[in-house]
Every structure is written in structure tokens, then in C-alpha cells.
């Protein structure tokens, strides 16, 4: 249903974003009072004293080797540049990619893990200082930051608000070279972070802040392809995998009015999928289980963090249907030309969203009260959370409480 006119025939998914529109929206919000949080929802303490302009040494939580435990340590944060925002981190969710990097599970093209490693890229916190040229934020505002904290800003993709596809390579918020301090940078399992204004997202009033943190990566990663391929009311959407990304994919596809089917390897998640609005939930451990859904779906999205056989999945697509991979970086297994050209099907992949789209997405979720299902943990529980994620025991995103 459209949130503007209450018409069941369409939804109010945002139109294709432009940087100008996103920045103007942010500027309007900046003129309002500091953002409030609904009673009973997670919120930060007001800063007790001015943060200054840095640089800072801050508390963080990281591991010293791939098989080592997480523990407290101290890391540097740079002094504010004119366009920087300082965020006192309240909540940071755990993404499976945090595990892959901290445990050094990924090889090329990803860089080797630098230790100590401080992961975390689904960040929500309170702005405590801003650079002299910042216009969209002021101290006291609630802000978010995701996996991407810089890009060239000059290539065709960056100019067209597609920074996630920067042809010169964007900067991950941890374990990538720090061009200001030297060495490499550190992520959100920490007390504070400095982020360029262009890569900072305003969090609207009233959101459950801890549950909104996973939207900064898991949410936008599943929303962006639905937006690009224009998932709409009445279409059949299949979500493969029911974890941190998958459960948000279900909520987002349902919000667009799609008929959603979940494919999961965990029987205990079937009931959860239906509570979130899925029409069907199928326990899938062998490819034969998919044959009953041949030629059924307009759009399939795989959120699992490892490669799965592609041919049985593409067989479920209708004419001109699309299968999008957002969770795995391994080689795509078992793609057959005959399985594609028989119904003009396509296999593709998608990566996060640009910053204008991310801001519109967060606003979209705020209007619909879409947030993640989370389990709030303390920093000394990070190791245990990593293990529970790997054994599919998360329901559905762990969020580290850093308040």
C-alpha cells in the first residue's frame, strides 16, 4: 500500500535517487531539533562535553590474529577535516563479512587481513562534532555509516550516485589503507568513528536505533537490487537463505506487495518467515526440492554467504526472470546456457547501494517501521556471536551495544 495515498494498487518505493534530492532532504532535517527516539526504544546518552576536533585515541574491540579472541584495545581516529563527521557509536551490527575478514577466510581480490583487526560496518551513533564545511549534520543528530566510507567521487559511477561501483575502488570502513593516518583503517566495534559527510546517513526520528543498525549494510544490500529490477506488487519473489540479509529481504519484498517464498535449510526458520509476511517457506537441502517451483518466479535473490548450484535455481524463473546474488563472492557454480536461453533468464549480482539511495532507503524503512530482528550483545560476546552465526543460530542479526 502506498504510504502517501493508501492505494493498495502500488507501493511508495522511492524513485531512482539523485544526490541533489538526497542532500536537500538531509539539509531540511538538519534544521530541525536534535532527533528524538520513541519511548522505550534504544537511545544514546547526550554528549557530556564537547568532543573537540581531534585526533583521538579511542576504545575498540578487535582480534590480534585470525584464530584469536576479541578483546579491548585502543585505536587512533583522525582529526576532523572540513567535511568530516564524528560519530560516537552506540550500536554496530555483525555482518558475515566481518567474520570472513576477521578470521581471514577470504582470498584475492580482497586484501589480506591486517591485525589487529577491528571489524564492524553497520553503525548507528550520535554526532558529537562536525567539520567546518558540514551542512547536513550538527552535534546531537543521530547518524549511520555503512561499509563504504570513501570513493573517488569523480568517475562516471560516482557522479551518478553509484559510489558502490566506483571504477577506481571504494574504501571499506576497515582493513583497507588509511590515506590520512597511514596503515589501515578500523571499523565500528569502537567508541568513535570519523566519516566524511558524503558517506554519513541521517537516521529519522522514532526508529529503534539498535534494530536499525543492520539496515546500513544488510538492508540496503537487499533493497538496492529490488529497486534496480523494479520488484512490484503481485510479482513472485523467492528469497534464498533466511539469515541477516535474507530476513530483511523478506520484509522488503513483502512491503513492495510481492508474493514471497523463502527457501531455507533451517526448519526452525519456516514459522519466522511466515510471521514476516512470506506466503510460503520451503526447507531446501537438495536441488530436487526446487523442481516443484519451475517457471514460477519473477525475481530470485540469494543471500547465502557461500556459492550454491545455480542451474536448479534459475529453473524456477519465469520468462525474463532475474536471479541476483548478493551474499556470496565465490565462483558461480553450474550456470548452463540452456537453462537461461530457454526462458530468456538472467543471472546477475548486486552490491550495497549508493549514498543517495541509502538515505532514501533509510527514510523508506522509517515510514514503514521496517527494522531488523536483532539480539543485543555486549562486546565480550562477539566471539560467541561469530560462532552462532556460522552455525545458523542467529535470529537474525547480532548487534553490539557500545553505549
C-alpha positions as CSV (number, residue, x, y, z in Angstrom):
1,X,0.0,0.0,0.0
2,X,1.2,3.5,-0.8
3,X,2.1,5.3,2.4
4,X,1.0,8.6,0.8
5,X,-2.4,7.7,-0.7
6,X,-3.3,4.4,0.9
7,X,-3.9,2.8,-2.5
8,X,-3.4,-0.9,-2.5
9,X,-2.5,-1.0,-6.2
10,X,1.0,0.3,-5.6
11,X,3.7,1.0,-3.1
12,X,5.7,4.1,-2.4
13,X,9.1,2.7,-3.1
14,X,11.4,5.6,-3.7
15,X,12.2,6.7,-7.3
16,X,15.7,6.5,-8.7
17,X,17.7,8.7,-6.4
18,X,19.7,11.7,-7.2
19,X,22.4,13.2,-5.0
20,X,20.8,16.7,-5.1
21,X,17.5,15.3,-3.8
22,X,19.2,13.3,-1.0
23,X,21.3,16.3,0.1
24,X,18.4,18.6,0.1
25,X,16.4,16.2,2.2
26,X,19.2,16.0,4.7
27,X,19.6,19.7,4.8
28,X,16.0,20.1,5.7
29,X,16.2,17.6,8.5
30,X,19.3,19.4,9.9
31,X,17.2,22.5,10.5
32,X,15.0,20.5,12.9
33,X,15.8,19.9,16.6
34,X,18.1,17.1,17.6
35,X,16.4,13.8,16.7
36,X,14.2,12.2,19.3
37,X,13.7,8.5,19.9
38,X,10.4,6.9,20.7
39,X,9.9,6.0,24.4
40,X,11.2,2.5,25.2
41,X,13.5,2.3,22.3
42,X,17.3,2.3,22.3
43,X,18.9,5.7,22.6
44,X,22.3,7.2,23.4
45,X,23.3,9.5,26.2
46,X,23.8,13.1,25.3
47,X,27.5,14.0,25.0
48,X,28.6,15.4,28.4
49,X,31.3,17.7,26.9
50,X,32.4,19.0,23.5
51,X,34.3,16.4,21.6
52,X,36.8,18.9,20.1
53,X,38.3,18.4,16.7
54,X,40.7,15.5,17.5
55,X,42.7,13.5,16.8
56,X,41.6,10.9,19.3
57,X,42.6,7.6,20.8
58,X,39.5,5.5,21.4
59,X,38.4,2.2,22.9
60,X,37.8,-0.6,20.4
61,X,37.4,-4.3,20.3
62,X,39.4,-6.5,17.9
63,X,41.4,-9.6,17.4
64,X,45.2,-9.9,17.1
65,X,45.3,-12.9,14.8
66,X,42.8,-14.9,12.6
67,X,42.1,-17.5,15.2
68,X,42.4,-15.2,18.2
69,X,39.7,-14.0,20.5
70,X,38.3,-10.5,20.5
71,X,39.4,-8.1,23.3
72,X,39.7,-4.4,24.2
73,X,42.3,-2.3,22.6
74,X,43.0,1.3,21.7
75,X,43.0,2.7,18.1
76,X,43.5,6.1,16.5
77,X,40.9,8.3,14.9
78,X,41.9,11.2,12.7
79,X,41.3,14.9,13.4
80,X,38.2,16.3,11.7
81,X,38.7,17.6,8.2
82,X,36.3,20.3,7.0
83,X,33.8,17.7,5.6
84,X,34.0,15.1,8.3
85,X,31.5,14.0,10.9
86,X,32.5,12.5,14.3
87,X,30.1,9.8,15.5
88,X,30.0,8.4,19.0
89,X,29.0,4.8,18.2
90,X,26.0,3.4,20.0
91,X,25.3,0.2,18.1
92,X,27.2,-1.8,15.5
93,X,25.7,-5.0,14.0
94,X,27.7,-8.0,13.0
95,X,27.7,-9.0,9.3
96,X,29.0,-12.3,8.0
97,X,31.7,-10.4,6.1
98,X,33.0,-9.2,9.4
99,X,33.7,-12.8,10.2
100,X,35.2,-13.6,6.8
101,X,37.7,-10.7,7.2
102,X,38.5,-11.0,10.9
103,X,39.0,-14.8,10.5
104,X,41.0,-14.2,7.3
105,X,38.7,-16.5,5.3
106,X,38.7,-14.5,2.0
107,X,41.5,-14.5,-0.5
108,X,42.1,-12.3,-3.5
109,X,40.8,-9.9,-4.7
110,X,40.2,-9.0,-1.1
111,X,43.4,-7.8,0.7
112,X,44.9,-10.0,3.4
113,X,43.6,-9.2,6.9
114,X,45.7,-6.7,8.8
115,X,46.0,-7.3,12.6
116,X,44.9,-6.1,15.0
117,X,41.5,-6.2,13.1
118,X,38.6,-4.1,14.3
119,X,35.6,-5.1,12.1
120,X,32.1,-3.6,12.1
121,X,30.3,-1.6,9.3
122,X,26.6,-1.4,10.3
123,X,26.9,1.7,12.6
124,X,24.4,3.9,14.3
125,X,25.5,6.7,16.7
126,X,25.2,10.3,17.8
127,X,27.1,13.1,16.1
128,X,29.4,14.8,18.6
129,X,31.4,17.1,16.3
130,X,31.4,18.2,12.7
131,X,33.9,19.8,10.3
132,X,33.7,23.5,9.3
133,X,32.1,22.8,5.9
134,X,29.5,20.2,7.1
135,X,25.9,21.3,6.3
136,X,23.7,18.3,6.9
137,X,24.6,17.3,10.5
138,X,25.2,19.0,13.8
139,X,26.1,17.7,17.2
140,X,23.2,15.7,18.8
141,X,21.9,14.3,15.5
142,X,21.6,10.5,15.0
143,X,23.7,9.2,12.1
144,X,24.6,6.0,10.4
145,X,27.5,4.7,8.5
146,X,27.9,1.5,6.4
147,X,30.6,-0.5,4.7
148,X,31.7,2.3,2.3
149,X,33.4,5.4,3.7
150,X,35.0,6.9,0.6
151,X,35.3,6.7,-3.2
152,X,37.0,8.7,-5.9
153,X,34.0,11.0,-6.4
154,X,35.0,11.6,-10.0
155,X,34.3,8.6,-12.1
156,X,31.0,8.2,-14.1
157,X,29.5,5.9,-11.4
158,X,30.3,8.1,-8.5
159,X,28.9,11.2,-10.3
160,X,25.7,9.2,-10.9
161,X,25.3,8.3,-7.2
162,X,26.6,4.8,-7.7
163,X,29.7,5.1,-5.4
164,X,29.5,1.3,-4.6
165,X,30.6,0.7,-8.2
166,X,33.4,3.3,-8.2
167,X,35.7,2.3,-11.0
168,X,38.8,3.3,-9.0
169,X,37.7,1.3,-6.0
170,X,35.8,2.5,-2.9
171,X,37.1,2.4,0.6
172,X,35.8,-0.2,3.1
173,X,35.5,1.2,6.6
174,X,38.0,-1.3,8.0
175,X,41.0,-3.3,6.8
176,X,41.7,-1.0,3.9
177,X,44.5,1.6,3.5
178,X,44.0,4.7,5.6
179,X,45.1,7.5,3.4
180,X,45.1,10.1,6.2
181,X,46.8,8.3,9.1
182,X,48.7,5.7,7.1
183,X,48.5,2.0,7.8
184,X,44.9,0.6,7.6
185,X,41.6,1.7,9.0
186,X,39.4,0.3,11.8
187,X,35.7,-0.4,11.9
188,X,32.7,0.1,14.1
189,X,33.4,-2.1,17.1
190,X,34.7,1.0,18.7
191,X,33.8,4.1,20.7
192,X,34.0,6.6,17.9
193,X,34.4,6.9,14.1
194,X,35.2,9.8,11.7
195,X,33.3,9.6,8.4
196,X,33.1,12.0,5.5
197,X,29.7,13.8,5.4
198,X,29.0,12.3,1.9
199,X,29.1,8.8,3.4
200,X,27.1,9.6,6.5
201,X,23.3,8.8,6.6
202,X,20.8,10.7,8.7
203,X,18.6,8.5,10.9
204,X,15.0,9.7,11.1
205,X,13.2,10.3,14.4
206,X,11.4,7.3,16.0
207,X,13.5,4.4,14.7
208,X,14.6,1.7,17.0
209,X,18.3,2.5,16.7
210,X,19.8,-0.8,17.6
211,X,17.4,-2.6,15.2
212,X,18.1,0.0,12.5
213,X,21.9,-0.7,12.5
214,X,21.7,-3.7,10.2
215,X,19.9,-1.6,7.6
216,X,23.2,0.1,6.9
217,X,24.5,-2.9,5.1
218,X,22.2,-6.0,5.1
219,X,19.1,-3.8,4.4
220,X,20.5,-1.7,1.6
221,X,22.2,-4.7,0.0
222,X,18.8,-6.4,-0.4
223,X,16.8,-3.3,-1.2
224,X,19.1,-2.0,-4.0
225,X,18.6,-4.9,-6.4
226,X,14.8,-4.9,-5.7
227,X,14.8,-1.3,-6.7
228,X,17.0,-1.8,-9.7
229,X,14.9,-4.6,-11.1
230,X,11.7,-2.9,-10.1
231,X,10.1,-5.6,-7.9
232,X,6.4,-4.6,-7.6
233,X,3.0,-5.6,-6.4
234,X,1.9,-9.0,-7.4
235,X,5.2,-10.4,-8.6
236,X,6.5,-13.7,-7.2
237,X,9.8,-13.2,-5.3
238,X,12.0,-16.0,-4.0
239,X,14.4,-15.4,-1.1
240,X,17.2,-18.0,-0.9
241,X,18.7,-18.0,2.6
242,X,17.0,-16.7,5.8
243,X,19.7,-15.1,7.8
244,X,20.7,-11.5,8.4
245,X,20.3,-10.4,4.8
246,X,17.5,-12.9,4.0
247,X,15.1,-11.9,6.7
248,X,15.3,-8.3,5.6
249,X,14.9,-9.3,2.0
250,X,11.6,-10.9,3.1
251,X,10.4,-7.8,4.9
252,X,11.3,-5.5,2.0
253,X,9.7,-7.7,-0.7
254,X,6.5,-8.0,1.3
255,X,6.5,-4.2,1.8
256,X,6.5,-3.9,-2.0
257,X,3.4,-6.1,-2.3
258,X,5.2,-9.2,-3.7
259,X,4.2,-12.8,-3.2
260,X,7.2,-14.0,-1.3
261,X,8.6,-17.6,-0.9
262,X,11.5,-18.3,1.3
263,X,14.0,-21.2,0.7
264,X,15.9,-22.1,3.8
265,X,18.0,-25.0,5.1
266,X,16.8,-24.5,8.6
267,X,13.4,-25.9,9.5
268,X,13.1,-23.7,12.6
269,X,13.0,-20.6,10.4
270,X,9.9,-21.6,8.5
271,X,7.5,-20.1,11.1
272,X,9.5,-17.0,11.3
273,X,9.4,-16.5,7.6
274,X,5.6,-16.7,7.6
275,X,5.4,-14.3,10.5
276,X,7.4,-11.8,8.5
277,X,4.9,-12.0,5.6
278,X,6.2,-14.8,3.4
279,X,3.3,-16.8,1.7
280,X,5.4,-19.9,1.7
281,X,8.6,-21.2,3.3
282,X,10.4,-24.3,1.9
283,X,13.1,-26.3,3.6
284,X,15.7,-26.8,0.9
285,X,18.7,-29.0,1.4
286,X,18.7,-30.7,-2.1
287,X,18.2,-29.3,-5.6
288,X,15.3,-31.7,-6.3
289,X,13.2,-29.7,-3.8
290,X,13.1,-26.8,-6.2
291,X,11.6,-28.7,-9.2
292,X,8.1,-28.1,-8.0
293,X,8.7,-24.3,-8.5
294,X,9.8,-24.5,-12.1
295,X,8.9,-21.3,-14.1
296,X,7.4,-19.7,-11.1
297,X,9.3,-16.6,-10.1
298,X,9.8,-13.1,-11.5
299,X,12.8,-12.4,-9.2
300,X,15.1,-14.5,-7.0
301,X,17.6,-13.2,-4.6
302,X,20.3,-15.4,-3.0
303,X,21.5,-14.1,0.4
304,X,23.6,-17.1,1.5
305,X,27.3,-16.3,2.1
306,X,28.6,-19.2,0.0
307,X,28.1,-20.4,-3.6
308,X,25.2,-22.7,-4.4
309,X,24.4,-24.6,-7.6
310,X,22.8,-22.1,-10.0
311,X,21.1,-24.3,-12.6
312,X,18.3,-25.6,-10.2
313,X,17.7,-22.1,-9.0
314,X,17.4,-20.5,-12.5
315,X,15.0,-23.2,-13.5
316,X,12.5,-21.5,-11.1
317,X,12.5,-18.3,-13.1
318,X,9.7,-17.3,-15.4
319,X,10.3,-15.7,-18.8
320,X,12.7,-12.7,-18.4
321,X,13.1,-13.5,-14.7
322,X,16.2,-12.4,-12.8
323,X,18.4,-14.3,-10.3
324,X,20.5,-11.9,-8.2
325,X,23.4,-12.9,-5.9
326,X,24.1,-10.6,-3.0
327,X,25.7,-12.9,-0.4
328,X,28.5,-14.9,-2.0
329,X,31.7,-13.9,-3.6
330,X,32.9,-17.4,-4.8
331,X,32.7,-18.6,-8.4
332,X,29.2,-19.1,-9.6
333,X,28.5,-22.9,-9.8
334,X,26.7,-24.8,-12.6
335,X,25.5,-22.0,-14.9
336,X,24.1,-23.5,-18.0
337,X,23.3,-21.6,-21.2
338,X,20.3,-23.9,-21.9
339,X,18.8,-23.1,-18.6
340,X,18.9,-19.4,-19.3
341,X,18.1,-19.1,-23.0
342,X,15.0,-21.3,-22.8
343,X,13.2,-18.6,-20.9
344,X,15.5,-15.6,-21.6
345,X,16.5,-15.7,-17.9
346,X,19.4,-13.7,-16.5
347,X,21.9,-14.2,-13.6
348,X,23.3,-11.1,-12.0
349,X,24.8,-9.7,-8.8
350,X,24.4,-6.5,-6.7
351,X,26.5,-4.6,-4.1
352,X,25.0,-2.4,-1.5
353,X,23.6,1.0,-2.6
354,X,25.0,4.4,-3.4
355,X,24.7,7.0,-0.7
356,X,21.7,8.9,-2.1
357,X,19.8,5.6,-2.5
358,X,20.9,4.5,1.1
359,X,19.4,7.7,2.5
360,X,16.2,7.2,0.7
361,X,16.1,3.6,1.8
362,X,16.5,4.5,5.5
363,X,13.7,7.1,5.1
364,X,11.6,4.4,3.4
365,X,12.1,2.0,6.3
366,X,11.4,4.7,8.9
367,X,8.0,5.4,7.2
368,X,7.1,1.7,7.3
369,X,8.7,0.7,10.6
370,X,11.0,-1.8,8.9
371,X,13.9,-2.8,11.0
372,X,15.9,-6.0,11.6
373,X,15.1,-8.7,14.1
374,X,18.1,-8.5,16.5
375,X,19.8,-9.9,19.5
376,X,21.6,-7.2,21.5
377,X,25.0,-8.3,22.9
378,X,27.9,-6.8,24.8
379,X,31.5,-6.6,23.3
380,X,32.7,-9.6,25.3
381,X,30.1,-11.7,23.5
382,X,31.5,-11.1,20.0
383,X,33.4,-14.4,19.7
384,X,30.3,-16.4,20.7
385,X,28.1,-14.4,18.3
386,X,30.6,-15.2,15.5
387,X,30.2,-18.9,16.2
388,X,26.4,-18.8,16.4
389,X,26.2,-17.0,13.1
390,X,28.3,-19.7,11.5
391,X,26.0,-22.4,12.9
392,X,22.9,-20.6,11.7
393,X,21.8,-19.8,15.3
394,X,21.4,-16.0,14.8
395,X,17.8,-14.6,14.9
396,X,18.6,-12.6,12.8
397,X,21.3,-10.1,13.4
398,X,23.6,-9.6,16.4
399,X,24.1,-6.0,17.4
400,X,26.9,-5.0,19.7
401,X,25.8,-2.5,22.3
402,X,28.6,0.1,22.6
403,X,26.7,2.7,24.8
